[in-house]
Amino acid sequence: MFAPLAASFPAKGAGRTTRKQVAQSLGYSRQYLYKLQRQEATRQLVEQQVKALVCEQRKLLPRLGTRKLHFKLGPQLQAKGIKLGRDKLFCLMREFDLLIGPKRRYVQTTMSRHHLRKYPNLVKGLPLTAPEQVWASDITYVRTRQGTCYVNLVTDAFSRRIMGYTAAADMEAVSMGRALVMALSAKQTTADTIHHSDRGLQYCSRHYVGLATERGLRMSMTQDSDPYENALAERMNRTLKEEFGLGNTLDSLKQVELLLKQAVELYNAHRPHLALKMKTPQQVHQEKIPACLNKPGPC
C-alpha cells in the first residue's frame, strides 16, 4: 500500500516539501520512508527480472501458459533468490499484458458419411496404464497463401507423445497414412496397440486400415460422430495451432512441414504437461517404456 507513496516522493531539493515534512505529516520517520523507497526499487527490479525470464521462455514456447511457466521458471527463480508464488506470477503476467487468451474454435474436417466399414469404440472406459496401449489420431487443416493443407497426428494417449505426423496438400488416405507409418516406425514395444480416431473416410479406407492391421493394430472409432470420444486427438490439434503457430496463415506447404516438425519436437521434449505432473511427453514415454519392452499387451 506504501509503494505508490514511496515512488512519488520528491527528489532532494526538487520542491519545497521535504521528505522529513512528508514523514512527519504521516506520523512516520524519515528513515522509514527511505526504507519504503528501497523496497519499491527492489520490487521493480525483481518484476523486471521475472519479465525477462518469462520472455526468454516465450521465445521457445510462445503460448506457454502461466502454470507451466511457473513450473519451468522455478529453478531460475530459486537461483536468483526470488520467491514468487503462482498467484503472484498470474498478477505480474496480467500487469505486463502477457496472459494467453483463448483462440477461436476451428471448423470440422471429418467426412463420416460413407459406405466403408466403421469400427466400434474400444477405448471408452478403458484405463490407460502404459505407453503404446492406445494411439489417438485426428486430421486438421492449416491455411497457407497457396491453399489449404491438412495435418494428421498420431498421439500416444498415455504419454501424450506425438508418435507420427504428416502434412499434405490433400486429405487422401495415402497422404494421411504417412503419419501412421512414422508412428509404427517409432513404436518400441510389442504391445497390442489400439488406433482410435473419428469415423472419417481416410481412417476407414482400405489403405489406412491395411497399414494398421498389418502391424497388429486394432481399429477403434467414435460413435455417432461424438467429438468427445476423440477429445485427446482434437485437443492436440488445437494445442499445435494455438501454441506453435499452425493456426496462422502460412506461406506454403513447405513452411507448414518445417513448422510442424519444429512444433512436434518442442511439444514432445520441452513443453511440460499438467496431466503428466509437469513432465514432458518424452520423459513419461521413456520412463515407462523399459518395463513394457517385449510384453504383449499393456504393462
ChimeraX attribute file (.defattr): number of C-alpha atoms within 10 A of each C-alpha:
attribute: neighborCount
match mode: 1-to-1
recipient: residues
	/A:1	5
	/A:2	11
	/A:3	14
	/A:4	11
	/A:5	12
	/A:6	19
	/A:7	15
	/A:8	9
	/A:9	16
	/A:10	14
	/A:11	9
	/A:12	10
	/A:13	9
	/A:14	9
	/A:15	8
	/A:16	9
	/A:17	12
	/A:18	16
	/A:19	19
	/A:20	13
	/A:21	14
	/A:22	16
	/A:23	16
	/A:24	12
	/A:25	10
	/A:26	8
	/A:27	9
	/A:28	13
	/A:29	16
	/A:30	16
	/A:31	12
	/A:32	12
	/A:33	20
	/A:34	15
	/A:35	13
	/A:36	18
	/A:37	20
	/A:38	14
	/A:39	16
	/A:40	18
	/A:41	14
	/A:42	12
	/A:43	13
	/A:44	11
	/A:45	12
	/A:46	18
	/A:47	17
	/A:48	14
	/A:49	15
	/A:50	21
	/A:51	17
	/A:52	12
	/A:53	15
	/A:54	21
	/A:55	14
	/A:56	12
	/A:57	16
	/A:58	15
	/A:59	10
	/A:60	14
	/A:61	18
	/A:62	16
	/A:63	19
	/A:64	20
	/A:65	16
	/A:66	18
	/A:67	16
	/A:68	16
	/A:69	20
	/A:70	19
	/A:71	13
	/A:72	17
	/A:73	16
	/A:74	15
	/A:75	12
	/A:76	12
	/A:77	17
	/A:78	11
	/A:79	9
	/A:80	11
	/A:81	10
	/A:82	15
	/A:83	10
	/A:84	16
	/A:85	10
	/A:86	14
	/A:87	12
	/A:88	12
	/A:89	19
	/A:90	17
	/A:91	12
	/A:92	17
	/A:93	18
	/A:94	12
	/A:95	10
	/A:96	12
	/A:97	9
	/A:98	17
	/A:99	16
	/A:100	15
	/A:101	9
	/A:102	7
	/A:103	11
	/A:104	9
	/A:105	7
	/A:106	12
	/A:107	8
	/A:108	10
	/A:109	13
	/A:110	15
	/A:111	12
	/A:112	17
	/A:113	10
	/A:114	11
	/A:115	8
	/A:116	15
	/A:117	12
	/A:118	20
	/A:119	18
	/A:120	13
	/A:121	18
	/A:122	16
	/A:123	20
	/A:124	12
	/A:125	7
	/A:126	8
	/A:127	9
	/A:128	15
	/A:129	14
	/A:130	21
	/A:131	27
	/A:132	30
	/A:133	24
	/A:134	28
	/A:135	31
	/A:136	27
	/A:137	29
	/A:138	26
	/A:139	25
	/A:140	22
	/A:141	23
	/A:142	22
	/A:143	18
	/A:144	19
	/A:145	10
	/A:146	12
	/A:147	13
	/A:148	16
	/A:149	20
	/A:150	21
	/A:151	24
	/A:152	24
	/A:153	28
	/A:154	30
	/A:155	27
	/A:156	26
	/A:157	22
	/A:158	22
	/A:159	29
	/A:160	25
	/A:161	25
	/A:162	24
	/A:163	23
	/A:164	24
	/A:165	24
	/A:166	22
	/A:167	26
	/A:168	21
	/A:169	17
	/A:170	14
	/A:171	20
	/A:172	16
	/A:173	17
	/A:174	15
	/A:175	18
	/A:176	24
	/A:177	25
	/A:178	20
	/A:179	23
	/A:180	24
	/A:181	19
	/A:182	15
	/A:183	21
	/A:184	17
	/A:185	11
	/A:186	11
	/A:187	15
	/A:188	16
	/A:189	20
	/A:190	17
	/A:191	22
	/A:192	17
	/A:193	23
	/A:194	22
	/A:195	27
	/A:196	29
	/A:197	27
	/A:198	31
	/A:199	26
	/A:200	21
	/A:201	21
	/A:202	23
	/A:203	30
	/A:204	23
	/A:205	16
	/A:206	14
	/A:207	14
	/A:208	21
	/A:209	19
	/A:210	13
	/A:211	17
	/A:212	21
	/A:213	13
	/A:214	9
	/A:215	12
	/A:216	14
	/A:217	21
	/A:218	17
	/A:219	21
	/A:220	23
	/A:221	27
	/A:222	22
	/A:223	16
	/A:224	10
	/A:225	16
	/A:226	12
	/A:227	15
	/A:228	11
	/A:229	19
	/A:230	22
	/A:231	15
	/A:232	20
	/A:233	29
	/A:234	20
	/A:235	12
	/A:236	22
	/A:237	21
	/A:238	19
	/A:239	17
	/A:240	17
	/A:241	20
	/A:242	20
	/A:243	18
	/A:244	22
	/A:245	18
	/A:246	23
	/A:247	19
	/A:248	12
	/A:249	15
	/A:250	20
	/A:251	13
	/A:252	17
	/A:253	21
	/A:254	13
	/A:255	13
	/A:256	24
	/A:257	17
	/A:258	11
	/A:259	17
	/A:260	21
	/A:261	14
	/A:262	12
	/A:263	20
	/A:264	20
	/A:265	15
	/A:266	15
	/A:267	23
	/A:268	21
	/A:269	14
	/A:270	17
	/A:271	21
	/A:272	22
	/A:273	17
	/A:274	11
	/A:275	12
	/A:276	14
	/A:277	9
	/A:278	14
	/A:279	17
	/A:280	22
	/A:281	24
	/A:282	19
	/A:283	16
	/A:284	19
	/A:285	19
	/A:286	13
	/A:287	12
	/A:288	16
	/A:289	16
	/A:290	11
	/A:291	12
	/A:292	18
	/A:293	13
	/A:294	12
	/A:295	12
	/A:296	12
	/A:297	14
	/A:298	17
	/A:299	16
